[in-house]
Amino acid sequence: MGCNSKFLASLCLLTLVTGPSIAGACMDPDSNYKMVIGNVRNDLKVLKDLCAEETCTYSAYSVTFRSHHDGRVAVIVTNNSVTSFVPKTGLNPETYDWKASLREDLSFLKNSGVLTITDSELAQITSMAVYRKNIYYCGNVWKTLDPSCFCEGDHEDCVDCVGASIAVVLPEKPMAGGVSPIETSTPIKETTTSIVQTTTSTDLEKIPENPKSASKDLQEQNPAYATAIIALILIAAAVFLYTTYKRRN
């Protein structure tokens, strides 16, 4: 059926406008820029004790500090995960040295008493680091998984919708012994604008402990859903006007 009336034309236009947005709600816009090490044991209290006001930012379930490998990169730590997050401008995630970055940041967390992990496990995780792959402890072994997949116990699972982009607030300064942004090849001023948001640290998006269980909450915060709601309102209004017009004529 073609768009042969004003009413149908309106519906077709709304479908064209909102369709891609609704589909986009199931995309993970951050998968090219982050690497998750999942199913680990972290002591956030120990990490918070290491933080100064200007070296860490916080959300309800995470602590963020600048990477010891590159001060432009955020390291987000929850009770059971460590996520490295490169800025969306200024660094190429495909050529970024994920292995070296993980080695330095995981070593810092391990040596500080935050991360419970053995030296051999640290070496294994580092060797497994590959662009656009996450690493999970799954079934008593370490495995590389696609961005939409995770592991609970020894069971791997993948989800269609992995949520909206997370907001990351980089702290003002690196941790003690960390790399100052001015020591990196590109000034921090030019590279963090896309990763630093205007929200406060307490407003940071929560990193999902389980992507499957958290995907619904994250999707609800995706702007595409607001577009869909507006579209439904407009459709209802169009139906009302069309019905009124038909009654009068």
Phi, psi and omega in degrees: 000130181273177179270079189264355177228167179298323181296309180294326178298320178297317179296318180297318180298316179297322179296317180295323183285315187269338183304304180300326180293318180294319178296323181294344180295341182261011177262149175258100185290350184259357189297335179281349189242003184223160174223126183254131169255109190249161181063047174247173179244117179240146175254098183293332179297317178298317181296317180297327178293335179278343186277146167254168184303324185265000184252354180218150169238160190226151164233185182298329186235009185213160173232135182241134174221167179283141181299143175285346178272319181211118186295350178275349184263134178270140173243116185252121186245126172245184180298331184227021178206158172229121183242124173266130187229109180275152178293156184275357170223149175095337177228140177265111183297335180290328181254358179298143182277081182297324182297310180295322180297313178297318182302315183288316184286320178291325177296318177300313181295320179294310183293338179273356180084012179275310185260127177267106184200150179271165178297320181292323177293320179299316179295321180293315179300315180300318181291337183271351185296119179224141180306134179064030173229141173257162183236123182235145169278113191220118180062039178070016174221159176271133182227147171268132182231155176294159183303332182269006184246159178207180182219135173239116184067247177244018185249119176273145178210152178233150181238153178282323182244123183247008170102178184273170178296140178271150177265129182241129176248111178286138176292163184295321185229160176284164175294166175301128182086358180277179182266124177290141179305327182288348177274351180278167187293331180240133182305142182299330182300329184271352190240348186255002185297329183276342184259335179271126181255174181272001179285161174278167183297330181283349179263009182299145174297138178286132175285124184293130175292325179227109184304327182291316182286335183264350187299324181296315181296320182291321180298324182295341180265359181285133181302336181298328180291325176297320178298319180296319180297315178300319180298318179297320178297317180294322178296316179300319179295320180295319179298317180299314181295320180295318179297317178298318180297317181294323180294322181286338182250000000 
